[in-house]
Every structure is written in C-alpha cells, then in structure tokens.
Amino acid sequence: AAFRGFAPCGGFSYGDVLGAGEGWAKSILFNARLYDDFAAFFARAGTFALGVCNGCQMMSNRAALIPGSGHWPHFVRNRSEQFEARVVLLEVVASPSLFFGGMAGSRIPVATAHGEGYAEFRDAAQIEAARPLVALRFVDGAGAPTERYPWNANGSPEGITGLTTADGRFTILMPHPERA
C-alpha cells in the first residue's frame, strides 16, 4: 500500500453491455484479492479517491467498502434513454470534499459523456441524507439547480451529479472536469 490516492476514470461506457462502471465494480466484488485490497485502501486513514463517470459508478457500486458513503445513489440509465455528450453548467456546492475546497458557489462549464448517469436514490430519506454531502449539481443558464433536459443531461433529482463523504476524502461525480 505505497499510494494514498487514486482516481478511477471514465471514458468507456458507450455501448457497454455490462453497465459501464457496474461491470468494473463486479470484477472487484468477485475477486477476493481485489476486494480485500480495495477494502483495506478505503479503511486506511489518510487515503482519498475521486471517481469520475465510470469510476463514479464503480465506487458507488462498492459503497459498502467506503466509510461514509451510505447516502450515495446507484447510477442507472439516463432519463433520455440515450448516451448524452455535451458541455453542461455545474455549480460547486459547499461540501467537505477535499477536491472542491474553496470553490463553493463557482459555476463552471464541464464536459459530460455518459449513458448511465441518473442518480437513483432509494427514497426521499436517502436524498435528504445526501443533501449536505452534494458536491456538484447541474444548473440552468440562470444558475438554478435543475432536473430539466438538456441542462441536466441525465435527469438526476435536484440536479445532483457529484457527492462526497462526511470527511471529504472520497468524492464521486458523473461529469468530466478533466476534459476541460
């Protein structure tokens, strides 16, 4: 365990029959050594990770291994029923995420490219638990959080497209800031 952080990335979901990051997550679940390695990494103090797109899906599907991620949704097929690729406008929300420290209130254009980015929450209680740990959300041209297409590429509730843990060490997001 010589490393402290990692960033599972995206970029391979179009036409993926396994469910993009979900297939990746299952490869961890069904490989005892990988499972143990990931569990040890997430449990170790001082580690951090940023999951982008497929990496977001992978981490959300392995949330049971990540302390403080019980509020994270499952990411499923976009409401539009199609792959969405465009520039969207995001708002950075005040959160403990170490990746967005000092950026709260910023509105930034970011590329998005995914077919399975809809944040599916179990119920209203899970959304309520997630609100204080939302790191990013889609906003419209006036800067208001939105569920409306095309500003919200996947239709996620309250525009939620990025979340973190209470300690801010682990953050997941659907858009691709690394492409801007």
N, C-alpha and C positions, 0 to 999 in steps of 0.2 A: 504494500500500500504506500507507494512512494509519491502519489499525487494527492492533491487536496480538492481539486475541482474538475469537472468535465461539462461539456456542452453537447448533449446528443442533438444532432441537427435534423433538418428536414430535407426535402428535395426529391423524394422518390415515391410519392403517393399516387400519381396519376395512373389510373388503370390497375392499381394494386388490388388483387382479389383477396388478399389476406387481411385487409383492413389497415393498411399503412402501418402506423406505429403499433397497432394491436398485435400484428404478427411478430414484430420485434419484441414486444413485451412477453409474448408467449414463449419465445425462444429463451428468455430469462427464467420464466416460471418452470419450464420443463427441463432445465439443465441445472442439476443440483449445485455444481460448482459456481456457475454464473449467479444463481440465486443467492448463494451464500456470500459471494464476493460483493454483489450489489447491496445486500442487507447489511454487511459489515461496513461498507462505504457510507451508506446513509446514516447509520447509527453512530459513526465516529464523529466526535466533536471537531469542529473546525473545517468540515468539508462543505462544499457548495456545488450546485449544479444549475444549469439553465437549459431547459428543454424547449426547443423551437420546432413547431409544426409536428413532424413525425416524432421528434424527441419529446414534445409535449404529450402526444398521445401515449407514447411508451411509458413515460413517467406517470401519467395519470392512471394508466392500467396497472401499474405496480405501486400505487399509492400506499398499499398496506405496508410496504417496506420503508416509506418515507415519513419520519416523525412530523406530525402537524399538518398532514395533507388530507385528513378525513373529509374536508369540505370540498375537495376538488371534484369536478364533474367528470363524466365519461364523454368522450368526443365521438360524435356519430355523423352520419351523412348530412351535408348542408341542407337547409330548408329548400333551397332552389333545386335540389336533386341533381346538381351538376358541379363539376370542378370549377372553382372560381379563382381567377388570377387577375389582379388589378392593384392599383395603388389605393389605399384606404387611409382615412384620417383616424389617428388614435389619440386618446388622452391618457397621460400617465396619471394614475390615481395615487394619492398618498397611501403608502403601504410600507411594511418593514423590508421589502425586497432590497437586498444589497446591490442589485443591478440597476435600480432606478432611484437610488438615494439622491435627494436634492432636485429631482426632476418633476415633482408633483405639480400638476397644472399645465405641464407642457402639452402642446398639441403638435403631433408630428405625422408627416406622411410616410407610410411604410408599405412595402410590397406584401401582398398576401397571395398564396397559391396553395389551395387545398380543396379536397372533395369531402373531407370528413372533419369539419371544424366546429360543428354545432355543439355547444357546451350543454350537455344533457344532465340536469340536476334531478335527483330522485324526487324531490318535493320542495315546497316553499321553505321548509325548515333548513334544508341544505343550502338554498340560495341565501337565506338570512345569515347562516353561519359563514358563508363565503364573502359576503359584502365587505367586512373590514380588511380582507386579505386580497381584494381585487387589485391588481397592479396596472392593468391596461383595459381600456374599453373602446369600442368603436364609437365615434361621434359623427354627427352630420356636419354639413357646411356651416351651421350656426354654432357648433361646438357642444351640442346637446347629445347625451348618450342616446343611442338609437338601436332599435331592432329592425328598422326598415331597410329593405334592399333597395339599392345596391350599396348604401353606406356601410351596412353591416353585411359582410359577404356571406355569412353563414346563418344569420338569423338568431344568434345566441341571445338568451334573455338578458335584458338590461345592458346589452352591448358588451358583455363580459368576454374578453378574449385573452386575458393573462391573469394568473393568480400566483400567490406565494404562500409560504408557511409563516407561522407567527414569528419565528426567529429570522425570517427573511433569507435563509440560506438556500432554499430550493424554490425556484421560480419556473413556471411553465407559461408559454404563450404560443398562440397559433400563428400570428403574422411573422414575417421575416425581416427584422430590422437589419440583419447582416447584409441584406441585398441593397440597402440604401446608402 
